[in-house]
Amino acid sequence: MDTAAAAHYLWPTMAKQTTDPNYKVIAENRRARFDYAIEDDIECGIILTGSEVKSLRENTSNIAESYAAVENGELWLVNSYIAPYDRAMFSHEERRRRKLLVSRRELARLWNDTQRKGMTIVPLVMYFNHRGKVKLKVGIAKGKKNHDKRESEAKRDWNRQKQRLLKESH
């Protein structure tokens, strides 16, 4: 397939994702990129109850203090918060462990990275995908030292100042 045909083939899906009414970010872990050096990220499914999904539609969740762990051959999201849904007949536990769905190959890679390389699995963003399903993007990350954090903050400040100077010169 030549590049023009490939671009035409890819164009409808790219346009659909940006204007899709179902795609919606629920919770974002903004501190993750500051505290960790993210090396790779994986999209996971998540097993939820009905009241949890209803609560997420109202945007009441937090993944900032949570982490993911591989235990007994399964991937779990630990300490994530989903507010109780007040109109539910059977409510859910707010900070329960939730099972994440990944392929066996990805699970084996995650386990190897956390055991051998001393890395951790950090949730980055929780969202509804274009089909209306809740997905969680997790990152394989290595913790930053304080000097690394200062260095990345200085670099961000310099880029901000550089953009300001370029804007003023034009």
C-alpha positions as CSV (number, residue, x, y, z in Angstrom):
1,M,0.0,0.0,0.0
2,D,1.5,3.4,-1.0
3,T,1.6,6.3,1.5
4,A,-1.3,8.2,0.0
5,A,-3.5,5.2,0.3
6,A,-2.3,4.5,3.8
7,A,-3.0,8.1,4.8
8,H,-6.5,7.9,3.3
9,Y,-7.0,4.6,5.2
10,L,-5.9,6.0,8.5
11,W,-7.6,9.4,8.3
12,P,-11.2,8.4,9.2
13,T,-10.1,6.6,12.5
14,M,-8.0,9.5,13.5
15,A,-10.8,12.1,12.9
16,K,-13.3,9.9,14.7
17,Q,-11.2,9.6,17.9
18,T,-10.8,13.3,18.3
19,T,-14.5,14.2,17.9
20,D,-15.9,11.1,19.5
21,P,-18.5,11.9,22.1
22,N,-17.9,8.7,24.1
23,Y,-14.2,9.4,24.7
24,K,-13.8,11.1,28.0
25,V,-11.0,11.3,30.6
26,I,-12.2,10.3,34.0
27,A,-9.1,10.7,36.2
28,E,-5.5,11.6,35.5
29,N,-2.4,11.1,37.6
30,R,-0.5,14.3,37.0
31,R,2.2,13.6,39.6
32,A,3.2,10.4,37.9
33,R,5.2,12.1,35.2
34,F,6.9,14.3,37.9
35,D,7.7,11.5,40.3
36,Y,8.6,8.8,37.8
37,A,10.5,8.3,34.6
38,I,7.9,6.5,32.5
39,E,9.5,4.1,30.1
40,D,6.5,2.4,28.5
41,D,2.7,2.5,28.8
42,I,0.0,-0.1,28.3
43,E,-3.8,0.2,28.0
44,C,-5.7,-2.1,30.3
45,G,-9.3,-3.1,30.8
46,I,-10.7,-2.9,34.3
47,I,-13.3,-5.0,36.0
48,L,-16.0,-2.8,37.6
49,T,-19.4,-3.2,39.2
50,G,-22.4,-1.3,37.8
51,S,-22.5,1.3,40.6
52,E,-18.8,2.0,39.9
53,V,-19.4,2.7,36.2
54,K,-22.3,5.0,37.1
55,S,-20.2,6.9,39.6
56,L,-17.4,7.2,37.0
57,R,-19.9,8.7,34.5
58,E,-20.4,11.5,37.1
59,N,-16.6,12.0,37.2
60,T,-16.0,11.1,40.9
61,S,-12.7,9.1,41.0
62,N,-9.0,9.5,41.9
63,I,-6.0,7.5,40.9
64,A,-3.3,9.8,42.3
65,E,-2.4,7.6,45.3
66,S,-3.0,4.3,43.6
67,Y,-0.6,1.7,42.1
68,A,-0.8,-1.5,40.1
69,A,0.8,-4.8,41.2
70,V,1.2,-8.3,39.8
71,E,0.0,-10.8,42.3
72,N,-0.6,-14.6,41.8
73,G,-0.5,-14.2,38.0
74,E,-3.0,-11.3,37.9
75,L,-2.7,-7.5,37.6
76,W,-4.5,-5.5,40.3
77,L,-5.2,-1.8,40.8
78,V,-4.7,-1.0,44.5
79,N,-5.9,2.0,46.4
80,S,-7.8,3.8,43.6
81,Y,-10.9,5.8,44.7
82,I,-14.3,5.6,43.1
83,A,-16.9,7.6,45.0
84,P,-20.1,5.7,46.1
85,Y,-23.0,6.1,43.8
86,D,-25.9,7.4,46.0
87,R,-28.7,6.1,43.8
88,A,-27.4,2.5,43.7
89,M,-29.3,-0.3,45.3
90,F,-26.1,-2.2,46.0
91,S,-23.2,0.2,46.6
92,H,-19.5,-0.7,46.2
93,E,-16.5,-0.4,48.4
94,E,-14.7,2.9,47.5
95,R,-11.1,1.7,47.7
96,R,-11.4,-1.9,46.8
97,R,-8.7,-3.7,44.7
98,R,-9.8,-3.9,41.1
99,K,-8.6,-6.5,38.6
100,L,-6.9,-5.1,35.5
101,L,-7.2,-7.0,32.2
102,V,-4.1,-7.5,30.1
103,S,-2.8,-10.2,27.8
104,R,-0.6,-13.0,29.2
105,R,2.4,-11.7,27.2
106,E,2.0,-8.1,28.7
107,L,1.5,-9.5,32.2
108,A,4.7,-11.6,31.9
109,R,6.6,-8.5,30.7
110,L,5.2,-6.4,33.5
111,W,6.1,-9.0,36.1
112,N,9.7,-9.3,34.7
113,D,10.2,-5.5,34.7
114,T,9.0,-5.1,38.3
115,Q,11.0,-8.1,39.6
116,R,14.3,-7.7,37.7
117,K,14.7,-4.0,36.9
118,G,13.2,-2.6,40.1
119,M,10.5,-0.7,38.3
120,T,6.9,-0.1,39.3
121,I,3.6,0.1,37.6
122,V,1.9,3.5,37.9
123,P,-1.6,4.3,36.7
124,L,-1.5,7.3,34.4
125,V,-5.0,8.0,33.1
126,M,-8.5,6.4,33.5
127,Y,-10.9,7.1,30.6
128,F,-13.9,6.0,28.6
129,N,-12.7,4.8,25.2
130,H,-14.6,5.4,21.9
131,R,-16.8,2.4,22.6
132,G,-17.8,3.7,26.1
133,K,-15.7,1.1,28.0
134,V,-13.6,2.2,31.0
135,K,-9.9,1.8,30.3
136,L,-6.8,2.5,32.4
137,K,-3.4,3.4,30.9
138,V,-0.6,2.2,33.2
139,G,3.0,3.1,32.8
140,I,6.1,1.0,33.6
141,A,8.2,3.5,35.5
142,K,11.3,4.0,37.5
143,G,11.3,6.4,40.5
144,K,13.1,9.7,40.1
145,K,15.6,11.0,42.6
146,N,15.3,14.5,43.9
147,H,18.0,15.9,41.6
148,D,16.2,14.3,38.6
149,K,13.0,16.1,39.7
150,R,14.8,19.4,40.0
151,E,16.4,18.9,36.6
152,S,13.1,18.2,34.8
153,E,11.5,21.2,36.6
154,A,14.3,23.5,35.4
155,K,14.0,22.1,31.9
156,R,10.3,22.7,31.9
157,D,10.7,26.3,33.2
158,W,13.4,27.0,30.6
159,N,11.1,25.7,27.8
160,R,8.3,27.9,29.1
161,Q,10.5,31.0,29.2
162,K,11.9,30.2,25.7
163,Q,8.3,30.1,24.3
164,R,7.5,33.4,26.0
165,L,10.6,35.0,24.5
166,L,9.8,33.6,21.0
167,K,6.2,34.9,21.3
168,E,7.4,38.4,22.3
169,S,9.9,38.6,19.4
170,H,7.2,37.9,16.8
